[in-house]
Amino acid sequence: MQAEAFRALQAPLKQHYRDQPQAAMITLAASGHLDEGMVCTVATGQAIVQAGLHPATGGDGLAACSGDMLLQALVACAGVTLRAVATALGIPVQGGTVRAEGDLDFRGTLGVSREAPVGFRDIRLRFDLDTEATPEQLAQLLQLTEHYCVVYQTLRSTPPVSATLHTAGTI
């Protein structure tokens, strides 16, 4: 898609959100179903994914690991955002790869050590691009991709998260 076509596609949405800011507030949702064993089935919109324990916590490796899914969501969001930013700026990107890696200490998840944190300690996002862009364009592309990537910014900003538990009688 060319920059002009992309801008034309987004222009009415941007104007609508300028005119009616409340229209831009959208709640995204996901749900899963607790299945037999250590599995939660999640509908992604395009497929059904069975999430289960990572092999490092006793899983058999047949179900998707939610930690992997988090990194996959980051890769997907960052890749789409980079493409959108490159298109809007007219920076030609012929292709490339996006990779996310995260370091976990499974002692925390398994309750082996109170000192070991539960969750990722460090996450790294890497883009390897096929482009003739200048170093200045690449710096701007990375900066704007980081800025506009929803998953990246969510991980960096850590919004409040809460959990509630209801029983079958209160659903």
Sine and cosine of phi, psi and omega as CSV:
sin_phi,cos_phi,sin_psi,cos_psi,sin_omega,cos_omega
0.00,0.00,0.66,-0.76,0.02,-1.00
-0.99,0.11,0.39,-0.92,-0.04,-1.00
-0.83,0.55,-0.68,0.73,-0.04,-1.00
-0.90,0.44,-0.68,0.73,0.01,-1.00
-0.92,0.40,-0.62,0.78,0.01,-1.00
-0.91,0.41,-0.71,0.70,0.04,-1.00
-0.88,0.48,-0.66,0.75,0.01,-1.00
-0.90,0.43,-0.58,0.81,0.03,-1.00
-0.90,0.43,-0.67,0.74,-0.07,-1.00
-1.00,0.04,-0.33,0.94,-0.09,-1.00
-0.81,0.58,-0.75,0.66,-0.01,-1.00
-0.91,0.42,-0.55,0.83,0.05,-1.00
-0.91,0.41,-0.72,0.69,0.00,-1.00
-0.87,0.48,-0.68,0.74,0.00,-1.00
-0.91,0.41,-0.67,0.75,0.03,-1.00
-0.86,0.50,-0.68,0.74,-0.01,-1.00
-0.95,0.30,-0.49,0.87,0.11,-0.99
-0.93,0.37,-0.68,0.73,-0.04,-1.00
-0.96,0.29,-0.58,0.82,-0.05,-1.00
-0.72,-0.70,0.98,0.18,-0.06,-1.00
-0.80,0.59,-0.56,0.83,-0.01,-1.00
-0.90,0.43,-0.42,0.91,0.01,-1.00
-0.93,0.37,-0.36,0.93,0.00,-1.00
-0.99,0.15,-0.21,0.98,0.01,-1.00
-1.00,0.10,0.96,-0.26,-0.05,-1.00
-0.83,-0.56,0.69,-0.73,0.05,-1.00
-0.99,-0.13,0.88,-0.47,0.12,-0.99
-1.00,0.01,0.50,-0.87,-0.04,-1.00
-0.61,-0.79,0.44,-0.90,0.11,-0.99
-0.65,-0.76,0.48,-0.88,0.06,-1.00
-0.60,-0.80,0.36,-0.93,0.01,-1.00
-0.65,-0.76,0.27,-0.96,0.02,-1.00
-0.86,-0.51,0.78,-0.62,0.01,-1.00
-0.97,0.24,0.91,-0.41,-0.03,-1.00
-0.99,-0.16,-0.05,-1.00,0.05,-1.00
-0.87,0.50,0.57,-0.82,0.05,-1.00
0.96,0.28,-0.48,-0.88,-0.06,-1.00
-0.99,-0.14,0.83,0.55,-0.07,-1.00
-0.73,-0.69,0.63,-0.78,0.15,-0.99
-0.81,-0.58,0.86,-0.51,-0.01,-1.00
-1.00,0.01,0.80,-0.60,-0.05,-1.00
-0.87,-0.49,0.77,-0.63,0.09,-1.00
-1.00,0.04,0.86,-0.50,-0.06,-1.00
-1.00,-0.05,-0.09,1.00,-0.09,-1.00
0.99,-0.17,-0.56,0.83,0.02,-1.00
-0.92,-0.40,-0.35,0.94,-0.05,-1.00
-0.35,-0.94,0.25,-0.97,0.12,-0.99
-0.98,-0.19,0.78,-0.62,-0.02,-1.00
-0.88,-0.48,0.75,-0.66,0.13,-0.99
-1.00,-0.10,0.87,-0.49,0.03,-1.00
-0.99,-0.17,0.64,-0.77,0.00,-1.00
-0.54,-0.84,-0.18,-0.98,-0.01,-1.00
-0.95,0.31,0.62,-0.78,0.13,-0.99
-0.93,0.37,0.54,-0.84,0.04,-1.00
-0.81,0.58,-0.47,0.88,0.01,-1.00
-0.95,0.32,-0.16,0.99,0.05,-1.00
-0.88,-0.48,0.21,0.98,0.05,-1.00
0.95,-0.31,0.03,1.00,0.03,-1.00
-0.96,0.27,0.31,-0.95,-0.01,-1.00
-1.00,-0.02,-0.06,1.00,0.03,-1.00
0.99,0.12,0.00,1.00,-0.01,-1.00
-1.00,0.10,-0.44,0.90,0.01,-1.00
-0.99,-0.16,0.42,-0.91,0.02,-1.00
-0.92,0.39,0.61,-0.80,0.07,-1.00
-1.00,-0.02,0.74,-0.67,-0.03,-1.00
-0.89,0.45,-0.51,0.86,0.08,-1.00
-0.90,0.44,-0.67,0.74,0.09,-1.00
-0.89,0.45,-0.64,0.77,-0.01,-1.00
-0.90,0.43,-0.58,0.81,0.06,-1.00
-0.89,0.46,-0.72,0.70,0.03,-1.00
-0.91,0.42,-0.61,0.79,0.04,-1.00
-0.90,0.44,-0.63,0.78,0.06,-1.00
-0.89,0.45,-0.64,0.77,0.05,-1.00
-0.89,0.45,-0.72,0.69,0.01,-1.00
-0.87,0.49,-0.72,0.69,-0.02,-1.00
-0.88,0.48,-0.75,0.66,-0.03,-1.00
-0.91,0.42,-0.71,0.71,-0.01,-1.00
-0.91,0.42,-0.63,0.77,0.01,-1.00
-0.91,0.42,-0.71,0.71,0.02,-1.00
-0.91,0.41,-0.67,0.74,0.00,-1.00
-0.90,0.45,-0.70,0.71,0.03,-1.00
-0.86,0.51,-0.69,0.72,0.03,-1.00
-0.87,0.49,-0.69,0.72,-0.02,-1.00
-0.91,0.42,-0.70,0.72,0.00,-1.00
-0.91,0.42,-0.71,0.71,0.01,-1.00
-0.86,0.50,-0.68,0.74,0.01,-1.00
-0.90,0.43,-0.73,0.68,-0.02,-1.00
-0.88,0.48,-0.58,0.82,-0.02,-1.00
-1.00,0.01,-0.11,0.99,-0.03,-1.00
0.95,0.31,0.47,0.88,0.03,-1.00
-1.00,-0.03,0.90,-0.43,-0.03,-1.00
-0.95,0.31,0.83,-0.55,0.09,-1.00
-0.81,-0.58,0.94,-0.34,-0.06,-1.00
-0.97,0.25,-0.45,0.89,-0.01,-1.00
0.14,-0.99,-0.21,-0.98,0.03,-1.00
0.50,-0.87,-0.17,-0.99,0.03,-1.00
-0.73,-0.68,0.43,-0.90,0.09,-1.00
-0.82,-0.58,0.73,-0.68,-0.03,-1.00
-0.69,-0.72,0.70,-0.71,0.10,-0.99
-0.85,-0.52,0.67,-0.74,0.07,-1.00
-0.77,-0.63,0.57,-0.82,0.03,-1.00
-0.64,-0.77,0.61,-0.79,-0.02,-1.00
-0.98,-0.19,0.79,-0.61,0.02,-1.00
-0.83,-0.56,0.54,-0.84,0.15,-0.99
-0.92,-0.39,0.97,-0.23,-0.10,-0.99
-0.94,0.35,-0.13,0.99,0.10,-0.99
-0.89,0.46,-0.58,0.82,0.03,-1.00
-0.93,0.38,-0.73,0.68,-0.01,-1.00
-0.88,0.48,-0.61,0.79,-0.03,-1.00
-1.00,0.04,-0.03,1.00,0.01,-1.00
0.95,0.32,0.40,0.92,0.00,-1.00
-0.98,0.21,-0.55,0.83,-0.04,-1.00
-0.65,-0.76,0.81,-0.58,0.05,-1.00
-0.94,0.35,-0.39,0.92,0.00,-1.00
-0.98,0.20,-0.40,0.92,-0.02,-1.00
-0.98,0.18,0.79,-0.61,-0.02,-1.00
-0.95,0.32,0.44,-0.90,0.15,-0.99
-1.00,-0.09,0.84,-0.55,0.00,-1.00
0.90,-0.43,0.05,-1.00,-0.03,-1.00
-0.94,0.35,0.70,-0.72,0.11,-0.99
-1.00,0.07,-0.60,0.80,-0.09,-1.00
-0.48,-0.88,0.66,-0.75,0.07,-1.00
-0.79,-0.62,0.73,-0.68,0.02,-1.00
-0.87,-0.50,0.72,-0.70,0.01,-1.00
-0.88,-0.47,0.78,-0.63,-0.06,-1.00
-0.76,-0.66,0.70,-0.71,0.08,-1.00
-0.92,-0.40,0.78,-0.63,0.16,-0.99
-0.90,-0.44,0.95,-0.32,-0.16,-0.99
-0.94,-0.35,0.55,-0.84,0.17,-0.99
-0.99,-0.17,0.99,-0.14,-0.08,-1.00
-0.42,-0.91,0.41,-0.91,0.10,-1.00
-0.97,-0.24,0.28,0.96,-0.04,-1.00
-0.88,0.47,0.49,-0.87,0.03,-1.00
-0.97,0.25,0.30,-0.95,0.08,-1.00
-0.84,0.55,-0.58,0.81,0.02,-1.00
-0.92,0.40,-0.68,0.74,0.04,-1.00
-0.90,0.44,-0.66,0.75,0.00,-1.00
-0.90,0.43,-0.65,0.76,0.03,-1.00
-0.89,0.45,-0.68,0.73,0.03,-1.00
-0.92,0.40,-0.64,0.76,0.01,-1.00
-0.88,0.48,-0.71,0.71,0.02,-1.00
-0.91,0.40,-0.71,0.70,-0.03,-1.00
-0.87,0.49,-0.70,0.71,-0.02,-1.00
-0.96,0.28,-0.56,0.83,0.07,-1.00
-0.89,0.46,-0.73,0.69,0.06,-1.00
-0.86,0.52,-0.69,0.72,-0.08,-1.00
-0.91,0.42,-0.66,0.75,-0.12,-0.99
-0.99,-0.15,-0.07,1.00,0.00,-1.00
-0.98,0.19,0.90,-0.43,-0.07,-1.00
-0.87,0.49,-0.74,0.68,-0.05,-1.00
-0.92,0.38,-0.68,0.73,0.03,-1.00
-0.86,0.52,-0.76,0.65,-0.02,-1.00
-0.92,0.40,-0.57,0.82,0.04,-1.00
-0.90,0.43,-0.68,0.73,0.03,-1.00
-0.91,0.40,-0.59,0.81,-0.01,-1.00
-0.96,0.27,-0.58,0.82,-0.12,-0.99
-1.00,-0.07,-0.36,0.93,-0.02,-1.00
0.73,0.68,0.99,0.12,0.03,-1.00
-0.94,0.33,0.28,-0.96,0.08,-1.00
-0.87,0.49,0.68,-0.73,0.04,-1.00
-0.79,-0.62,0.70,-0.71,0.03,-1.00
-0.76,-0.65,0.34,-0.94,0.04,-1.00
-0.70,-0.71,0.61,-0.79,0.10,-0.99
-0.78,-0.63,0.38,-0.93,0.00,-1.00
-0.78,-0.63,0.76,-0.65,0.02,-1.00
-0.81,-0.59,0.47,-0.88,0.08,-1.00
-0.98,-0.18,0.21,-0.98,-0.06,-1.00
-0.79,0.61,-0.52,0.86,0.01,-1.00
-0.96,0.27,-0.23,0.97,-0.05,-1.00
-0.89,-0.45,0.10,1.00,-0.03,-1.00
-0.96,0.28,0.00,0.00,0.00,0.00
